[in-house]
Amino acid sequence: MDIKAVGKWALGQLPGLATGALGIIMLFLTGVLDWNDKIATIRLEEYQAISQQQEEFNDLLSQITAELATGGTVDREKVALLSSNLVKQYTRIGAFSVNLDTGADPLVSDYRRTLNEVKTGILRLDSLDDMEFLATNIAAMYDAQARLDPILQRAAGKPNGRS
C-alpha cells in the first residue's frame, strides 16, 4: 500500500469517526441532562415532603391545643406523634440542606435548633400552663422557618416561592 492510498482511506474514515464521536457526545449530554432532571425531581419531592411534615405538625398541634383548651388534658399518643413529626422534619431539613450554599447554614442551624426546642416543650406539655413556654418556642420556630423557606424553595426549583 502506498501513502496516497492510506491517506485516501483515512480521509474516508473521518466522516464516520466524526459521526460516531458526535453520537457519543450526544449520548453523554443526554445522560447528564437526564441526571440533572432526576436530581431536580428528587429535590422537589423532598421539598414537598418537608412541606407536608410542616402541615402535619400544624394539624397535630391544633388538635392538641384544642383538646388541652377544652378538656385540660393532653393525649400522650398525639404528643408522641408530634414529637416524631419534629424529628422527621429535623432529619429531612438536614438531609435537604447538605448541598445548599454555605450562607444557608446559619438559617438551617437556627431552624433545627428551634425544632429541638419545640420538641422539648411538646414533651413537657402537661397542662394549659405549659403552653406559654411552648408558644414562645413555636413562634421562634415559625420565624426561623419563614427565613429559611425561600432558600429551600429556590433549591427545589421554585423561584421566589412559585411554581
C-alpha angles and dihedrals in degrees: 000000000000128000094253091056092049090048092051091047092050092049089050090055096053097081090051092047091047091049091048092048091048090050092051091048091050091050090050093049092046089052092049092049091047089050091050090050090051091050091049090049092050092049092050092048091049091049089050090050090052090050091049091051089052091050091049089051091053092049094048093045090051091051093048095047092047091051091046093049095047103034103021092228135100123229101229091202091059090046088055090049091050091049091049090050091054091050090052091049091049091051095044093048090049093050094043094049096053093097098036122114114280088244088071093057096089091049092048091047092048092050093047090048091053090049088056092048092050090047090053090049092048092052090051093048110121106137144012089268090066091059094079093063091042093048091057091052093046091051089052090049093052090048092051090046091052091052093047100041098077090055091049091048092052091048088052091052096258104126113208091354095296135117 
